[in-house]
Amino acid sequence: MNELPYGIADFHRIRRQGFVYVDRTAHIRDLERLGSILVFLRPRRFGKSLWLQTLANYYDVRRKDEHEDLFGGLAAGGEAATPLANRYFVLQWNFSTVDPGGTVAQIAESLREHVSAQAEVFAREYRDFLAPIKVDGSPAAILRSILLAVSETPYKLYLLIDEYDNFVNEVMVQDAGTYRALFGKDGPYKQLFKSVKSGTEGQGLERVFVTGVSPVALNELRDGFNIAEDVSLAPELASLCGFREAELRGILRSVAEDRGLAPGRIDEALDTMRAWYNGYRFARGTTELIFNPTDVIDFLRQVRLHREPPRQVHGEIGSPDARKLGVVARTKAGTDVIEELTESDDGTVTVAGLEASLSLDDLARRMAKDRGVVASALYYMGLLTQTEDPFRLEIPNLGVKKRLVDLRALGDEPERILGDWPGQGRER
């Protein structure tokens, strides 16, 4: 069978080198129908970066001659391709590379360096299409230079922003003052997104797709980037990132045939993955639950290598969201919600509704006592998921339940290990 792409978010490499690829390209047509400036939120380790690389290869004018090789046999290949395929210059930003440490000026410089470096990559990749681009100056000036060069061609620009809230979320739990300065009237982060908005106003920036984990930073950008449509809860995108059980069973069969495993091992492995990695529902009205794709690929890779499941089938508390989880757990409402979730038979919690718009001030003011804010924060971190009841969220699987049980068992340890959050009270 083909190799499993654990830790690989490079669509071009996956298709060219024949890695296993679960086709999600039918959703390209969904995205085009939903709008041109879109935000898509999912927990970490849910394959958002691979999806962005799928879009990059699909729309990139440079990939026109490769389109059939890359997308042939997929839902967006051949005659099923949309009219927009290979019609754009694609500019990519990945804010997970921005350093969240230091002063506002230092963070702003790290952000500027990333935008500049990506402009250099863009200029090199499209040197046969575009006039020279200025890669120095402010991020806004760099973007204007790119758009000026694009305006001299028959094509438009597609901007892909991965992990838009990565570094700002780190800043949020480290220093609330620095966080607020980044989003102030003249703050560098808000100014950058204002320049993006300006670029969509007839300057050649035609489409933008943004991924992230939570809506907190997006709410802070509402004045400078209020044109974005949050499609995270769109029913047609509920399984965009993740595996369906039928797909997983097919991959398991290939692994079993490749390694000579008995048919019964397929059901055994599937039962294990269903218990530890399944259970996610990202839109109301959808009945199909999906599996965490990163954890599943790692599990399958171990089965293929060693002919048996890995000894450890769950994630640990030391994840990138550990600091934020510690903040939640230290509040009175957080303690109560985690206790209710881990002690109840069904692992559910009742809420007035999922909070889709939160600012730092909202969190600081409401986190200590508001169960709905706590439950929503856990949802965006992938520790709760939606149910068929719009007023209930639930623990999706045993892997998540173990993390919550472990966190509760730490008692006061999160405060010692994870530090304090400026502006957040410690009421219990």
C-alpha positions as CSV (number, residue, x, y, z in Angstrom):
1,M,0.0,0.0,0.0
2,N,1.0,3.7,-0.2
3,E,2.9,5.3,2.6
4,L,0.9,7.1,5.3
5,P,1.7,10.9,5.4
6,Y,2.1,11.4,9.2
7,G,3.4,14.9,9.8
8,I,3.3,15.9,6.1
9,A,1.2,18.8,5.1
10,D,2.6,19.2,1.6
11,F,-0.2,18.3,-0.8
12,H,2.1,18.4,-3.8
13,R,4.5,15.9,-2.3
14,I,1.7,13.7,-1.1
15,R,0.3,13.4,-4.6
16,R,3.6,13.3,-6.5
17,Q,5.1,10.6,-4.2
18,G,1.9,8.6,-3.9
19,F,1.2,8.9,-0.2
20,V,-2.3,8.0,1.1
21,Y,-4.6,10.9,0.5
22,V,-8.2,11.1,1.7
23,D,-10.0,13.2,-0.9
24,R,-11.6,16.4,0.4
25,T,-11.4,18.4,-2.8
26,A,-15.2,18.3,-3.4
27,H,-15.3,21.0,-0.7
28,I,-13.5,23.4,-3.0
29,R,-16.8,24.0,-4.8
30,D,-18.4,24.5,-1.4
31,L,-15.9,27.2,-0.4
32,E,-16.4,29.1,-3.7
33,R,-20.1,29.1,-3.1
34,L,-19.8,30.2,0.5
35,G,-17.8,33.4,-0.3
36,S,-14.4,34.9,-1.2
37,I,-13.1,36.0,2.2
38,L,-13.4,33.0,4.6
39,V,-12.3,32.0,8.1
40,F,-12.2,28.4,9.1
41,L,-11.6,27.3,12.7
42,R,-10.6,23.9,13.9
43,P,-8.7,22.5,16.9
44,R,-5.0,21.8,16.5
45,R,-3.9,18.6,14.8
46,F,-6.9,18.5,12.5
47,G,-5.2,18.9,9.1
48,K,-5.8,22.6,8.4
49,S,-2.4,23.2,7.0
50,L,-2.8,20.3,4.5
51,W,-6.1,21.8,3.4
52,L,-4.4,25.1,2.7
53,Q,-1.7,23.4,0.6
54,T,-4.5,21.7,-1.3
55,L,-6.0,25.0,-2.1
56,A,-2.6,26.5,-3.0
57,N,-2.0,23.8,-5.6
58,Y,-5.5,23.9,-6.9
59,Y,-5.6,27.7,-7.6
60,D,-1.9,28.4,-8.4
61,V,-1.5,29.5,-12.0
62,R,2.0,27.8,-12.0
63,R,0.3,24.4,-11.4
64,K,-1.9,24.6,-14.5
65,D,0.1,22.0,-16.5
66,E,0.2,19.7,-13.4
67,H,-3.5,20.0,-12.6
68,E,-4.4,16.6,-13.9
69,D,-1.4,14.9,-12.3
70,L,-2.3,16.4,-8.9
71,F,-6.1,16.3,-9.0
72,G,-6.8,13.5,-11.5
73,G,-9.0,11.0,-9.9
74,L,-10.1,13.4,-7.2
75,A,-13.4,15.1,-6.8
76,A,-12.0,18.4,-8.2
77,G,-10.1,16.9,-11.0
78,G,-10.8,16.7,-14.7
79,E,-14.2,18.0,-15.9
80,A,-15.2,18.5,-12.3
81,A,-12.7,21.4,-11.8
82,T,-14.2,24.8,-11.2
83,P,-13.6,27.7,-13.6
84,L,-11.3,29.3,-11.0
85,A,-8.8,26.4,-11.0
86,N,-5.2,27.6,-11.7
87,R,-6.4,31.2,-12.1
88,Y,-4.5,32.9,-9.2
89,F,-1.2,34.0,-7.8
90,V,-1.1,32.4,-4.4
91,L,0.5,34.3,-1.5
92,Q,0.9,32.3,1.8
93,W,1.5,33.5,5.4
94,N,1.9,31.1,8.3
95,F,1.8,33.0,11.6
96,S,3.0,30.0,13.6
97,T,6.5,31.1,12.7
98,V,6.1,34.6,14.3
99,D,7.9,34.9,17.6
100,P,5.4,35.8,20.4
101,G,8.1,36.7,22.9
102,G,9.4,40.2,23.7
103,T,8.0,43.7,23.4
104,V,5.3,44.9,21.0
105,A,8.1,46.3,18.7
106,Q,9.9,43.0,18.7
107,I,6.8,41.0,17.9
108,A,5.9,43.5,15.2
109,E,9.4,43.0,13.7
110,S,9.0,39.3,13.7
111,L,5.7,39.6,11.9
112,R,7.2,42.0,9.4
113,E,10.1,39.6,8.8
114,H,7.7,36.8,8.0
115,V,5.7,38.9,5.6
116,S,8.9,40.0,3.9
117,A,10.3,36.5,3.7
118,Q,7.1,35.2,2.1
119,A,7.2,38.1,-0.3
120,E,10.6,37.0,-1.4
121,V,9.3,33.4,-1.9
122,F,6.4,34.8,-3.9
123,A,8.6,37.0,-6.1
124,R,10.9,34.1,-6.8
125,E,8.1,31.7,-7.6
126,Y,6.4,34.1,-10.0
127,R,9.4,35.8,-11.5
128,D,8.3,34.7,-15.0
129,F,4.9,36.4,-14.5
130,L,5.5,39.5,-12.5
131,A,7.5,42.7,-12.4
132,P,10.0,43.0,-9.4
133,I,8.4,43.3,-6.0
134,K,9.7,45.4,-3.1
135,V,10.2,43.1,-0.1
136,D,11.3,45.8,2.4
137,G,9.2,48.2,4.5
138,S,6.1,47.6,6.5
139,P,3.8,44.6,5.9
140,A,1.2,46.9,4.4
141,A,3.8,48.4,2.0
142,I,5.0,44.9,1.0
143,L,1.4,43.8,0.2
144,R,0.8,46.9,-1.8
145,S,3.9,46.2,-3.9
146,I,2.7,42.7,-4.6
147,L,-0.7,43.9,-5.6
148,L,0.8,46.5,-7.9
149,A,2.7,43.8,-9.7
150,V,-0.3,41.6,-9.9
151,S,-2.4,44.4,-11.3
152,E,-0.3,44.4,-14.5
153,T,-1.3,40.8,-15.3
154,P,-4.7,39.2,-16.2
155,Y,-4.7,37.3,-12.9
156,K,-5.7,38.1,-9.3
157,L,-4.2,37.3,-5.9
158,Y,-5.4,34.5,-3.5
159,L,-4.1,35.0,0.1
160,L,-3.8,31.9,2.3
161,I,-3.2,32.6,6.0
162,D,-2.5,29.6,8.2
163,E,-2.8,29.7,12.0
164,Y,-3.8,33.4,12.1
165,D,-4.2,33.3,15.9
166,N,-1.1,31.2,16.8
167,F,1.3,33.7,18.1
168,V,-1.3,36.2,19.3
169,N,-2.9,33.4,21.5
170,E,0.6,32.8,23.0
171,V,0.9,36.6,23.7
172,M,-2.6,36.6,25.2
173,V,-1.7,34.1,28.0
174,Q,1.7,35.7,28.6
175,D,0.9,39.5,28.7
176,A,-2.5,40.9,28.2
177,G,-1.1,44.5,27.8
178,T,1.1,43.4,24.9
179,Y,-1.9,41.6,23.3
180,R,-4.0,44.7,23.5
181,A,-1.3,46.8,22.0
182,L,-1.0,44.4,19.0
183,F,-4.8,45.0,18.4
184,G,-4.9,48.7,19.2
185,K,-5.8,51.4,16.7
186,D,-2.3,51.6,15.4
187,G,-1.3,48.1,16.5
188,P,0.8,46.1,14.0
189,Y,-1.5,43.1,13.8
190,K,-4.6,45.2,13.2
191,Q,-2.8,47.3,10.7
192,L,-1.8,44.2,8.7
193,F,-5.4,43.0,8.5
194,K,-6.6,46.5,7.5
195,S,-4.1,46.3,4.6
196,V,-5.6,42.9,3.6
197,K,-9.1,44.4,3.7
198,S,-7.9,47.3,1.6
199,G,-6.4,44.9,-0.9
200,T,-9.8,43.3,-1.5
201,E,-11.3,46.7,-2.4
202,G,-10.5,46.7,-6.1
203,Q,-6.7,46.3,-5.8
204,G,-6.5,42.7,-7.0
205,L,-6.8,40.7,-3.8
206,E,-9.8,38.6,-4.8
207,R,-9.9,35.7,-2.4
208,V,-8.7,35.1,1.2
209,F,-8.8,31.9,3.2
210,V,-7.8,32.0,6.9
211,T,-7.4,29.1,9.4
212,G,-7.1,29.3,13.1
213,V,-8.2,27.7,16.4
214,S,-10.4,30.2,18.1
215,P,-12.5,33.3,17.3
216,V,-10.9,35.5,20.0
217,A,-8.4,37.2,17.8
218,L,-10.9,37.4,15.0
219,N,-13.2,39.4,17.3
220,E,-10.4,41.8,18.1
221,L,-10.0,42.4,14.3
222,R,-13.6,43.2,13.7
223,D,-12.9,46.8,12.9
224,G,-10.1,46.1,10.5
225,F,-11.2,42.9,9.0
226,N,-15.0,42.8,9.2
227,I,-15.4,41.5,5.7
228,A,-14.5,37.9,6.7
229,E,-17.2,35.2,6.8
230,D,-16.7,32.6,9.5
231,V,-17.6,29.3,7.9
232,S,-16.4,27.1,10.8
233,L,-20.0,25.9,11.6
234,A,-21.2,25.5,8.0
235,P,-22.8,22.0,7.8
236,E,-21.2,21.3,4.3
237,L,-17.8,21.7,5.9
238,A,-18.4,19.6,9.0
239,S,-16.1,16.8,7.7
240,L,-13.6,18.9,5.7
241,C,-10.8,18.1,8.2
242,G,-11.1,14.6,9.7
243,F,-11.8,11.0,8.6
244,R,-15.1,9.3,8.2
245,E,-15.3,5.8,9.6
246,A,-15.9,4.2,6.1
247,E,-12.7,5.9,4.9
248,L,-10.7,4.7,7.9
249,R,-12.0,1.2,7.5
250,G,-10.7,1.2,3.9
251,I,-7.2,2.3,4.9
252,L,-7.2,-0.3,7.7
253,R,-7.9,-3.0,5.1
254,S,-5.0,-1.9,3.1
255,V,-2.7,-1.9,6.1
256,A,-3.9,-5.4,7.1
257,E,-3.4,-6.8,3.6
258,D,0.1,-5.2,3.4
259,R,1.2,-6.6,6.8
260,G,-0.7,-9.9,6.6
261,L,-2.9,-9.1,9.6
262,A,-6.0,-11.2,10.3
263,P,-9.3,-9.7,9.4
264,G,-10.3,-9.6,13.0
265,R,-7.5,-7.2,13.7
266,I,-9.3,-4.6,11.5
267,D,-12.3,-4.5,13.8
268,E,-10.1,-4.5,16.9
269,A,-8.1,-1.5,15.6
270,L,-11.2,0.3,14.5
271,D,-12.8,-0.2,17.9
272,T,-9.7,1.3,19.6
273,M,-9.6,4.3,17.3
274,R,-13.3,4.9,17.6
275,A,-13.0,5.0,21.4
276,W,-9.9,7.2,21.5
277,Y,-10.1,9.5,18.4
278,N,-13.6,9.6,17.1
279,G,-16.7,11.6,18.2
280,Y,-16.2,15.1,16.7
281,R,-19.2,17.0,15.3
282,F,-18.5,20.5,14.0
283,A,-21.9,21.5,12.8
284,R,-25.5,21.2,14.0
285,G,-27.7,18.9,12.0
286,T,-24.9,16.5,11.0
287,T,-25.1,13.0,12.3
288,E,-21.8,11.6,11.1
289,L,-19.0,11.8,13.6
290,I,-15.4,12.2,12.4
291,F,-12.0,11.1,13.7
292,N,-9.0,13.2,14.5
293,P,-6.9,12.7,11.4
294,T,-3.4,13.3,12.9
295,D,-3.9,10.8,15.7
296,V,-5.4,8.3,13.4
297,I,-2.5,8.5,10.9
298,D,0.0,8.1,13.7
299,F,-2.0,5.0,15.0
300,L,-2.1,3.4,11.6
301,R,1.6,4.1,11.0
302,Q,2.4,2.3,14.2
303,V,0.2,-0.7,13.2
304,R,1.9,-0.8,9.8
305,L,5.4,-0.6,11.3
306,H,5.0,-3.0,14.2
307,R,1.9,-5.1,13.2
308,E,0.2,-4.0,16.5
309,P,-1.3,-0.8,17.9
310,P,0.9,1.7,19.8
311,R,1.1,1.3,23.5
312,Q,0.1,4.9,24.1
313,V,-3.0,5.9,22.2
314,H,-3.8,9.2,23.8
315,G,-2.4,12.7,23.8
316,E,-0.7,14.3,26.8
317,I,-1.5,17.5,28.6
318,G,1.7,19.1,27.4
319,S,0.1,20.2,24.1
320,P,0.4,23.7,22.6
321,D,-2.9,24.5,24.3
322,A,-1.7,23.5,27.7
323,R,-1.3,27.1,29.0
324,K,-4.8,28.1,27.9
325,L,-6.2,24.9,29.4
326,G,-4.5,25.7,32.6
327,V,-6.1,29.2,32.6
328,V,-9.5,27.6,32.1
329,A,-9.0,25.0,34.9
330,R,-7.9,27.6,37.5
331,T,-11.3,29.4,37.4
332,K,-14.3,28.5,39.5
333,A,-16.4,27.9,36.5
334,G,-13.7,25.9,34.8
335,T,-13.2,23.7,37.8
336,D,-17.0,23.1,38.0
337,V,-17.4,22.3,34.3
338,I,-14.4,19.9,34.2
339,E,-15.7,18.2,37.4
340,E,-19.1,17.8,35.9
341,L,-17.8,16.5,32.6
342,T,-15.5,13.9,34.2
343,E,-18.0,12.7,36.8
344,S,-21.1,12.5,34.7
345,D,-22.1,9.2,32.9
346,D,-22.5,10.9,29.5
347,G,-19.7,13.4,29.6
348,T,-21.9,16.4,28.6
349,V,-22.5,19.9,29.8
350,T,-25.5,22.2,29.2
351,V,-24.8,25.6,27.7
352,A,-26.9,28.5,26.5
353,G,-25.1,28.2,23.2
354,L,-21.6,28.1,21.6
355,E,-19.8,31.4,21.9
356,A,-18.8,32.4,18.4
357,S,-17.5,35.8,19.2
358,L,-15.2,36.5,22.2
359,S,-12.7,39.2,23.0
360,L,-9.9,39.1,25.5
361,D,-12.0,41.5,27.7
362,D,-14.9,39.1,27.4
363,L,-12.8,36.2,28.6
364,A,-11.2,38.1,31.5
365,R,-14.6,39.3,32.7
366,R,-16.6,36.2,32.2
367,M,-14.3,33.2,32.4
368,A,-14.3,33.0,36.2
369,K,-18.1,32.5,36.5
370,D,-19.5,31.8,33.1
371,R,-19.9,28.1,32.3
372,G,-20.8,28.9,28.7
373,V,-17.5,30.7,28.1
374,V,-15.6,27.8,29.7
375,A,-17.4,25.2,27.6
376,S,-16.9,27.2,24.4
377,A,-13.1,27.6,25.2
378,L,-12.9,23.8,25.6
379,Y,-14.8,23.3,22.3
380,Y,-12.3,25.4,20.3
381,M,-9.4,23.5,21.9
382,G,-11.0,20.2,20.7
383,L,-11.9,19.0,24.2
384,L,-15.6,19.3,23.7
385,T,-17.8,18.8,20.6
386,Q,-21.3,19.5,19.5
387,T,-24.2,17.1,20.1
388,E,-27.6,16.8,18.4
389,D,-28.9,19.0,21.2
390,P,-27.9,22.6,20.4
391,F,-27.7,23.3,24.2
392,R,-25.3,20.5,25.1
393,L,-21.6,19.9,24.4
394,E,-19.9,16.6,25.1
395,I,-16.5,15.0,25.5
396,P,-15.8,13.4,22.1
397,N,-13.7,10.4,23.1
398,L,-11.5,8.7,25.7
399,G,-8.4,10.5,24.7
400,V,-10.0,13.8,25.6
401,K,-11.6,12.5,28.7
402,K,-8.2,11.3,30.0
403,R,-6.7,14.8,29.4
404,L,-9.5,16.3,31.4
405,V,-9.2,13.7,34.2
406,D,-5.4,14.3,34.3
407,L,-5.9,18.1,34.5
408,R,-8.4,17.7,37.3
409,A,-6.1,15.4,39.2
410,L,-3.3,18.1,39.1
411,G,-5.3,20.2,41.5
412,D,-3.3,23.4,41.9
413,E,-0.5,22.2,39.7
414,P,-1.7,24.1,36.5
415,E,-1.1,27.3,38.4
416,R,2.4,26.4,39.3
417,I,3.4,24.8,36.0
418,L,1.6,27.0,33.5
419,G,1.9,30.4,35.2
420,D,-0.7,33.1,35.6
421,W,-2.7,35.0,33.0
422,P,-2.6,38.8,33.3
423,G,-6.0,40.2,34.1
424,Q,-7.5,36.8,35.0
425,G,-8.7,36.4,38.6
426,R,-8.1,33.2,40.6
427,E,-11.5,32.9,42.1
428,R,-12.5,29.4,42.9
